């Protein structure tokens, strides 16, 4: 996802639950699920990655913007998958989350590519 804004590019490893509504990042699409219709919007769950981590990404039809910037030209890793971590409120700041444990190093929704 790439939004044109004044914010800096965020690595996937630095994305945490409830961090913020708008994220500017760059990733490669590894796998995508079925397109689902929710009301009048179409959504699609995908597995995306950059050179720091992988994550499940929910594509929304009318929210945010996505811009294709290349063809298979990005270095990426499949682990850790930050969607497969257990997140808990930060004991020092209830408005932030920290990861408590790794549920699985790989995506349970999108099996590892072997």
C-alpha positions in Angstrom: 0.0 0.0 0.0 1.4 3.4 -0.9 -0.3 6.6 0.2 0.9 9.9 -1.0 1.5 11.8 2.2 4.2 13.4 4.3 4.8 10.3 6.4 7.9 8.1 6.0 7.9 4.6 4.6 7.3 2.0 7.3 8.8 -1.5 7.3 6.4 -4.4 7.8 8.3 -5.5 11.0 7.3 -2.1 12.5 3.6 -2.4 11.9 1.7 -3.2 15.1 -2.0 -3.5 15.9 -3.9 -0.3 16.4 -0.7 1.7 15.6 -2.4 4.1 13.3 -5.0 4.2 10.5 -2.7 5.4 7.7 0.4 3.5 6.9 2.8 4.1 4.0 4.7 1.0 3.1 6.0 -0.9 0.1 5.8 -4.7 -0.3 5.6 -7.6 -2.7 2.4 -9.6 -3.1 3.2 -13.3 -2.4 -0.3 -14.9 -2.4 -3.9 -13.7 -2.4 -7.1 -15.3 -1.2 -10.6 -15.1 -2.7 -12.2 -11.7 -3.3 -15.1 -11.3 -0.9 -18.0 -8.8 -1.1 -18.9 -7.0 2.1 -21.8 -4.7 1.5 -20.9 -2.6 -1.5 -17.1 -3.1 -1.0 -14.9 -5.8 -2.3 -12.1 -7.1 0.0 -9.3 -9.6 -0.5 -6.9 -11.0 2.1 -3.3 -11.3 0.9 0.1 -12.4 2.1 2.6 -9.6 1.5 6.2 -9.1 2.5 9.2 -6.8 2.5 12.9 -7.4 3.4 11.9 -7.3 7.2 8.8 -9.5 7.6 5.6 -10.8 6.2 2.0 -10.0 7.1 -1.6 -10.7 6.2 -2.9 -7.6 4.4 -6.6 -6.9 3.9 -7.2 -5.1 0.6 -10.3 -2.8 0.8 -12.1 -1.7 -2.3 -12.7 1.9 -1.3 -10.1 2.5 1.5 -6.6 3.7 1.0 -4.6 3.5 -2.2 -2.4 0.9 -3.7 0.1 1.7 -6.4 2.0 -0.9 -8.5 5.7 0.1 -8.6 7.5 -2.8 -10.2 7.6 -6.4 -11.4 9.2 -8.9 -9.1 12.0 -6.6 -8.2 11.9 -6.7 -4.4 13.9 -8.6 -1.8 11.6 -10.2 0.8 11.4 -12.7 3.6 8.5 -15.0 4.6 9.3 -15.0 8.3 8.6 -13.7 10.7 4.9 -13.3 9.8 3.7 -10.6 12.2 0.1 -11.7 11.7 1.1 -15.0 13.4 2.2 -13.3 16.6 0.2 -12.8 19.8 -0.1 -9.1 20.6 -0.9 -7.7 24.0 -1.2 -4.2 25.4 2.1 -2.6 26.4 2.3 -2.6 30.2 4.0 0.8 30.0 1.5 2.4 27.5 -2.0 1.0 27.1 -2.3 2.8 23.7 0.4 0.6 22.2 0.8 -3.2 21.6 3.8 -5.4 21.9 4.2 -9.0 20.7 4.0 -11.6 23.5 4.7 -14.8 21.6 5.0 -16.2 18.1 2.0 -18.3 17.4 3.6 -19.7 14.2 6.6 -18.4 12.2 4.7 -19.1 9.0 1.2 -18.1 7.8 -1.5 -20.6 8.7 -3.8 -19.1 6.1 -1.3 -19.1 3.3 1.0 -22.2 3.6 4.7 -21.6 3.2 6.0 -21.8 -0.4 8.3 -24.8 -0.6 
